[in-house]
Amino acid sequence: MANKKKIRRSSTPKEERNLFIGIDLGTNHTAISTSEGKKKSILSIMGTPKDAVASRFLKKEQLFGEEALKHRGALNLYRPIENGVLKIQRESIEAAKGLVEYVLGSVNADRDVRKYVIIGVPAQASILNKKIIPEMAKDIFDGIMVASEPFCVAYNLGKLEHSLIVDIGAGTTDLCRVHGTLPNPEDQISITKAGDFIDREFVRLVTENYTNVRVSQEMARKWKEEYSFVGNPEEEIVVEVPVDASVLKLSITQEMRKACESILPDIVDGISSLISTYDPEFQEELRSNLYLAGGGSLIRNLDKVLEHELELIGGGKVFKAADPVFGGADGALKLATDMPREFWQTT
């Protein structure tokens, strides 16, 4: 199923220079950033034709991202990342490898040069997952490392001392306190209530309140990306939804608010835990440097509502990272560029 092309193998010598790469291999999106200044983000989906008719119609054996989603009726779809973690089934590992090869090609990074990559993983990814990812990509890169996604965000922001990153992705919300060194396990928390959880909660609320309305996860995701908010609504949210054979205009304002706010209690608890177990001398500085990152940071009013919730535990100052799409990949790239050669796991 995966692309059989072995990018590293060539009959001609590699170019002498190095290409450094940062990849955020996320549940919903895969983002890449290279030392040549090229970037790309795609949906973390790969599809293969269901049968010979589909293969003839599509004229491709593998489709990725939005193109795969567009033709999903004719495809077997693979989402290799679940809750921020690479699934260990063979099909998922091959799909993840295909995704990595595809995004490399999309930024012209699949040519025969020395390639060194840091791939972001959830804050508390298992030891097994940290081994599977380098194994999956060993035929593609000359050097591979995995690093905590929220730490990569902190590295990109230059916030490397007494800061706390809250990286809200699709599969996980990752919290990481940073104190001038690579984070230890006790510096990090992963929460499975994140973007996908919001989608599921929204679908549940809508179908509970409107029993004849059918809403898919994909519809929920698109509405969330356009309308998500917490706190008091600025305006009513009205969308068109299919009902039986017709279309109905429906207000989803309260359902969207409740779904988005459903992740807040766990985030506040995680922040409280990381602050309370930090060096008491620097706790005040830590609570004044909270940064929201990832796609979930785009939820309207999230920073203000979170600050209000944190007043119950002594307060906090919340900022939004400038680039929720490429913040992790850019940080991984910076880390790769700065990493001493002896630290690399060569392939």
Secondary structure as GFF3:
##gff-version 3
##sequence-region A 1 347
A	DSSP	beta_strand	15	25	.	.	.	ID=ss1
A	DSSP	beta_strand	29	34	.	.	.	ID=ss2
A	DSSP	beta_strand	39	43	.	.	.	ID=ss3
A	DSSP	beta_strand	46	49	.	.	.	ID=ss4
A	DSSP	alpha_helix	52	58	.	.	.	ID=ss5
A	DSSP	beta_strand	63	64	.	.	.	ID=ss6
A	DSSP	alpha_helix	65	70	.	.	.	ID=ss7
A	DSSP	three_ten_helix	72	74	.	.	.	ID=ss8
A	DSSP	beta_strand	75	78	.	.	.	ID=ss9
A	DSSP	beta_strand	81	82	.	.	.	ID=ss10
A	DSSP	beta_strand	85	86	.	.	.	ID=ss11
A	DSSP	alpha_helix	90	106	.	.	.	ID=ss12
A	DSSP	beta_strand	113	121	.	.	.	ID=ss13
A	DSSP	alpha_helix	127	137	.	.	.	ID=ss14
A	DSSP	beta_strand	143	148	.	.	.	ID=ss15
A	DSSP	alpha_helix	149	157	.	.	.	ID=ss16
A	DSSP	beta_strand	161	168	.	.	.	ID=ss17
A	DSSP	beta_strand	173	179	.	.	.	ID=ss18
A	DSSP	three_ten_helix	185	187	.	.	.	ID=ss19
A	DSSP	beta_strand	188	191	.	.	.	ID=ss20
A	DSSP	alpha_helix	195	209	.	.	.	ID=ss21
A	DSSP	alpha_helix	217	227	.	.	.	ID=ss22
A	DSSP	beta_strand	238	243	.	.	.	ID=ss23
A	DSSP	beta_strand	246	251	.	.	.	ID=ss24
A	DSSP	alpha_helix	253	261	.	.	.	ID=ss25
A	DSSP	alpha_helix	264	276	.	.	.	ID=ss26
A	DSSP	three_ten_helix	280	282	.	.	.	ID=ss27
A	DSSP	alpha_helix	283	287	.	.	.	ID=ss28
A	DSSP	beta_strand	290	293	.	.	.	ID=ss29
A	DSSP	three_ten_helix	295	298	.	.	.	ID=ss30
A	DSSP	alpha_helix	302	310	.	.	.	ID=ss31
A	DSSP	three_ten_helix	311	313	.	.	.	ID=ss32
A	DSSP	beta_strand	318	320	.	.	.	ID=ss33
A	DSSP	alpha_helix	327	338	.	.	.	ID=ss34
A	DSSP	three_ten_helix	341	343	.	.	.	ID=ss35
A	DSSP	beta_strand	345	346	.	.	.	ID=ss36
###
